[in-house]
Amino acid sequence: MNTRLFLGCFFILFCCSSCFIKRLKDNEDNSRAVLNKNEMKSDWLIKAFNHARVLSSEKPYSVRIITDSIDKKQLLRFELRKDELWTDVTGKKSYRSEIDIRDKPAMKSKKWYRFSLLLSADFPIEDNRLILAQWHGRDKWWLGETNKSPVLAFRFRNGEFSIRLLHSTERIVKDVDNVPSEKLFKTKEFSLNKWNEFVINVKWSYETDGFVNIWWDNRQIVQYNGAVGYNDNTGPYFQFGIYRDSTSKTYVSYMKDIELGDKATDIGFKIDQAKTVIK
C-alpha cells in the first residue's frame, strides 16, 4: 500500500512538473508583446526583429517604432516612467522598457553586433542603476540558479558610461554577488542628445579563449582577452532599451541600425578603417 501511495504521489508530481515547465515555455513564447511587423519598413528592423519581444509595462509609449524627422529613417524609442513595471512569467517585477532579440548564439561562437544609441537631451543624471544594452545568460532555474547579472552590460549612472563583463566556470552560479567581473571601460564624456555607434565583436566562452573587442564611433575602446560569460549551454541573448532601479523621473532613449552577424561584413563594419584608442 505504501509503495502504491509513493508511486501515485510521484506520478502526480511528475505530471505537475511537466505542466509547469510547459506553461513556463508557453508564457515565455507568447506572453510578451511582439513588435508590430506591419510598422517595420527599414531593412535592419525586418532582419533583426523577426522573433523579438517587448519587455515593458505595455503603455502606448513604452517601446515605439518612429521615423527620424531629419533623415526619415526608422528608429526605436524607449520610455520608462515612475512606477512602471514589467512582470515576468514567474511573477518577478522589474522597471524596464526593453526588447529581447531572442537570439541563441552557440557556446564558443564568435559574433558581431552593431547599434546606435541616443539618450534624450533631458535624460536624468542621477545615482541610479541603469542598463542600456545587455547580453544575458539564461538562468538554469531547474538547478536552483536564479537572478544572474548580465554577462556584458552597457551602463549609465550619474553621468558615467561604463561597460562591465562577468564570467564564471561554475556550472551552477549560487552566489551571484561574488561572480568575477571586469570593468572594461568607463568615461564621464558621454553626451546627451547625440548618436553613439557601437560595434561589438565577442567570443562567447567561459574559458580563457574568450574575447571582447568594442568600437565606439569607429574608435576601439575595449580589447579584452579571457573568460566571457557563464558555463551555460548557449551564449547570452541580446537585450536593450531601458532597465533601471526605481526613480520618480522619466527616462527616454533611442536606438537604430541594430545588426547581428558572424562576420564584420555581415554588419557593414570595415575593421581596417577603424582607429585604436584604448587607454
C-alpha positions as CSV (number, residue, x, y, z in Angstrom):
1,M,0.0,0.0,0.0
2,N,2.8,2.4,0.9
3,T,4.6,1.5,-2.4
4,R,1.4,2.3,-4.4
5,L,0.9,5.6,-2.5
6,F,4.5,6.6,-3.2
7,L,4.2,5.8,-6.9
8,G,0.9,7.7,-7.1
9,C,2.5,10.7,-5.5
10,F,5.5,10.5,-7.7
11,F,3.3,10.3,-10.8
12,I,1.3,13.4,-9.7
13,L,4.4,15.3,-9.0
14,F,5.8,14.4,-12.4
15,C,2.7,15.5,-14.2
16,C,2.5,18.8,-12.3
17,S,6.2,19.5,-13.1
18,S,5.7,18.7,-16.8
19,C,2.7,21.0,-16.9
20,F,4.6,23.8,-15.1
21,I,7.5,23.6,-17.5
22,K,5.2,23.6,-20.5
23,R,3.3,26.6,-19.0
24,L,6.6,28.5,-18.5
25,K,7.6,27.8,-22.1
26,D,4.3,28.8,-23.4
27,N,4.3,32.0,-21.4
28,E,7.9,32.7,-22.4
29,D,6.9,32.4,-26.1
30,N,3.6,34.2,-26.0
31,S,3.0,36.4,-23.0
32,R,5.2,39.3,-24.0
33,A,4.1,41.9,-26.6
34,V,5.6,41.5,-30.0
35,L,6.6,44.4,-32.2
36,N,4.2,45.2,-35.0
37,K,5.8,43.9,-38.1
38,N,3.5,46.0,-40.3
39,E,5.3,49.1,-39.0
40,M,8.7,47.8,-40.0
41,K,10.0,49.4,-43.1
42,S,13.7,49.5,-42.6
43,D,15.8,46.5,-43.5
44,W,17.6,46.4,-40.2
45,L,14.2,46.3,-38.3
46,I,12.8,43.5,-40.5
47,K,16.0,41.4,-40.3
48,A,16.8,41.8,-36.6
49,F,13.3,41.7,-35.1
50,N,11.7,38.7,-36.8
51,H,11.3,37.0,-33.4
52,A,11.8,39.8,-31.0
53,R,9.6,40.5,-28.0
54,V,8.9,43.6,-25.9
55,L,9.5,43.6,-22.1
56,S,7.6,46.6,-20.7
57,S,4.5,47.8,-18.9
58,E,2.9,47.9,-22.3
59,K,2.0,51.5,-22.3
60,P,1.5,53.1,-25.8
61,Y,4.8,55.0,-25.4
62,S,6.9,52.2,-23.8
63,V,8.5,50.9,-27.0
64,R,7.7,52.5,-30.3
65,I,8.9,52.5,-33.9
66,I,9.2,56.1,-35.1
67,T,10.7,58.0,-38.0
68,D,13.6,60.4,-37.7
69,S,12.4,63.8,-38.7
70,I,15.8,64.6,-40.3
71,D,16.9,61.6,-42.3
72,K,13.5,59.9,-42.4
73,K,14.9,56.6,-41.2
74,Q,13.1,54.4,-38.7
75,L,14.3,54.1,-35.2
76,L,13.2,52.7,-31.8
77,R,12.1,54.9,-28.9
78,F,12.0,53.7,-25.3
79,E,10.3,55.4,-22.4
80,L,10.0,54.4,-18.8
81,R,8.1,56.5,-16.2
82,K,7.7,56.3,-12.5
83,D,6.3,53.0,-11.1
84,E,6.1,51.3,-14.5
85,L,6.8,47.6,-14.0
86,W,7.2,44.6,-16.2
87,T,6.3,41.2,-14.8
88,D,8.0,38.0,-16.0
89,V,6.5,34.5,-16.1
90,T,7.5,33.8,-12.5
91,G,5.8,36.9,-11.2
92,K,9.1,38.8,-10.6
93,K,8.7,42.6,-11.3
94,S,11.3,45.0,-12.6
95,Y,11.5,48.5,-14.1
96,R,12.1,48.2,-17.8
97,S,11.1,49.0,-21.3
98,E,13.3,46.7,-23.4
99,I,13.4,44.5,-26.4
100,D,14.7,40.9,-26.3
101,I,16.1,39.8,-29.7
102,R,15.7,36.1,-28.6
103,D,18.9,35.1,-30.3
104,K,20.7,31.9,-29.1
105,P,24.4,32.1,-30.1
106,A,26.3,28.8,-29.7
107,M,28.8,28.5,-26.9
108,K,32.3,29.2,-28.3
109,S,30.8,31.1,-31.2
110,K,32.2,34.4,-32.4
111,K,29.6,37.1,-33.0
112,W,29.4,40.7,-34.2
113,Y,26.8,43.3,-33.0
114,R,26.2,46.8,-34.1
115,F,23.8,49.5,-32.9
116,S,23.5,53.3,-32.4
117,L,22.3,54.8,-29.2
118,L,21.0,58.2,-28.1
119,L,19.9,59.5,-24.7
120,S,17.3,62.3,-24.8
121,A,18.5,65.9,-24.1
122,D,16.7,65.9,-20.7
123,F,17.9,62.4,-19.7
124,P,18.2,62.3,-15.9
125,I,21.7,62.4,-14.5
126,E,21.3,60.7,-11.1
127,D,22.8,58.0,-9.0
128,N,20.6,55.2,-10.2
129,R,21.4,51.8,-11.7
130,L,20.7,51.8,-15.4
131,I,21.5,49.3,-18.2
132,L,21.1,50.4,-21.8
133,A,22.2,47.2,-23.6
134,Q,23.0,43.8,-22.2
135,W,23.9,40.2,-23.1
136,H,22.2,38.0,-20.5
137,G,22.7,34.3,-19.8
138,R,19.7,32.0,-19.2
139,D,19.2,31.1,-15.6
140,K,19.2,27.3,-15.0
141,W,16.3,27.6,-12.6
142,W,15.6,23.8,-12.5
143,L,19.1,23.5,-10.9
144,G,18.5,26.3,-8.4
145,E,20.1,29.1,-10.3
146,T,18.4,32.4,-10.4
147,N,18.9,36.1,-11.0
148,K,22.3,36.1,-12.7
149,S,23.6,39.5,-13.8
150,P,24.3,40.2,-17.4
151,V,27.4,38.7,-19.0
152,L,28.1,42.0,-20.7
153,A,26.4,45.3,-19.9
154,F,26.4,48.9,-21.2
155,R,25.7,51.0,-18.1
156,F,25.0,54.7,-17.4
157,R,25.0,56.1,-13.9
158,N,25.4,59.6,-12.5
159,G,26.7,60.8,-15.9
160,E,29.2,58.0,-16.2
161,F,29.1,55.5,-19.1
162,S,30.7,52.1,-18.4
163,I,31.0,48.6,-19.8
164,R,31.1,45.6,-17.4
165,L,31.9,42.0,-18.0
166,L,31.1,38.9,-15.8
167,H,32.5,35.4,-16.1
168,S,32.3,32.1,-14.2
169,T,33.3,28.5,-14.8
170,E,30.8,27.2,-12.2
171,R,28.0,25.1,-13.8
172,I,25.5,26.5,-11.2
173,V,26.0,30.0,-10.0
174,K,24.6,30.3,-6.5
175,D,26.3,33.4,-5.2
176,V,25.5,36.0,-7.9
177,D,27.2,38.8,-5.9
178,N,30.7,37.1,-6.0
179,V,30.9,36.3,-9.7
180,P,34.3,37.6,-11.1
181,S,33.9,40.9,-13.0
182,E,35.9,43.1,-15.3
183,K,35.3,46.9,-15.8
184,L,36.2,47.0,-19.5
185,F,35.6,50.8,-19.9
186,K,34.3,53.9,-18.2
187,T,34.1,57.6,-19.0
188,K,32.2,60.8,-17.9
189,E,32.4,62.0,-21.5
190,F,29.0,60.8,-22.8
191,S,27.0,63.5,-24.5
192,L,23.2,63.6,-24.3
193,N,21.1,64.2,-27.4
194,K,23.9,62.7,-29.6
195,W,24.0,59.4,-31.6
196,N,26.7,57.0,-30.5
197,E,27.5,54.0,-32.7
198,F,28.9,50.8,-31.1
199,V,30.4,47.7,-32.7
200,I,31.0,44.6,-30.6
201,N,33.0,41.6,-31.5
202,V,32.9,38.8,-29.0
203,K,33.7,35.1,-28.5
204,W,31.2,33.6,-26.0
205,S,33.3,31.3,-23.9
206,Y,33.5,31.0,-20.1
207,E,37.1,29.6,-20.6
208,T,40.2,31.6,-21.2
209,D,39.8,31.5,-25.0
210,G,37.1,34.2,-25.0
211,F,37.5,37.8,-26.1
212,V,35.7,41.1,-26.4
213,N,36.5,44.0,-28.8
214,I,34.4,47.1,-28.8
215,W,34.5,50.2,-31.1
216,W,32.7,53.5,-30.2
217,D,32.2,55.8,-33.2
218,N,34.8,53.8,-35.2
219,R,37.4,54.0,-32.4
220,Q,38.4,50.9,-30.5
221,I,37.8,51.3,-26.7
222,V,38.0,47.7,-25.5
223,Q,40.4,44.9,-26.3
224,Y,39.9,42.1,-23.8
225,N,41.1,38.5,-23.9
226,G,39.9,36.0,-21.3
227,A,36.8,34.3,-20.0
228,V,33.4,35.8,-21.2
229,G,30.2,34.7,-19.6
230,Y,28.8,31.7,-17.7
231,N,29.1,27.9,-18.0
232,D,25.8,27.7,-19.9
233,N,24.6,25.5,-22.8
234,T,24.4,28.5,-25.1
235,G,25.8,32.0,-25.3
236,P,23.8,35.0,-23.9
237,Y,20.8,36.6,-25.6
238,F,20.9,40.3,-26.7
239,Q,18.5,42.7,-24.9
240,F,18.4,46.5,-24.9
241,G,16.4,49.6,-24.1
242,I,15.9,50.9,-20.5
243,Y,16.4,48.7,-17.5
244,R,16.8,50.6,-14.2
245,D,16.0,50.8,-10.5
246,S,13.1,52.7,-9.1
247,T,13.0,56.5,-9.6
248,S,10.4,59.3,-9.9
249,K,12.0,60.5,-13.1
250,T,11.2,59.7,-16.7
251,Y,13.9,58.1,-18.9
252,V,13.8,58.3,-22.7
253,S,16.3,56.7,-25.1
254,Y,16.5,55.9,-28.8
255,M,18.3,53.1,-30.8
256,K,18.7,52.4,-34.5
257,D,20.7,50.4,-37.0
258,I,20.8,47.2,-34.8
259,E,22.5,44.4,-36.6
260,L,23.9,41.0,-35.7
261,G,26.2,38.7,-37.7
262,D,29.0,36.1,-37.8
263,K,31.5,38.4,-39.6
264,A,32.3,42.1,-39.6
265,T,31.0,42.3,-43.2
266,D,27.6,41.0,-42.0
267,I,27.0,44.2,-40.1
268,G,28.8,46.5,-42.6
269,F,31.8,47.2,-40.4
270,K,35.2,47.9,-42.0
271,I,37.6,47.0,-39.4
272,D,40.6,48.1,-41.3
273,Q,39.3,51.7,-41.3
274,A,38.7,51.8,-37.5
275,K,41.0,53.5,-35.1
276,T,42.5,52.1,-31.9
277,V,42.5,54.5,-28.9
278,I,42.5,52.1,-25.9
279,K,43.6,53.8,-22.7
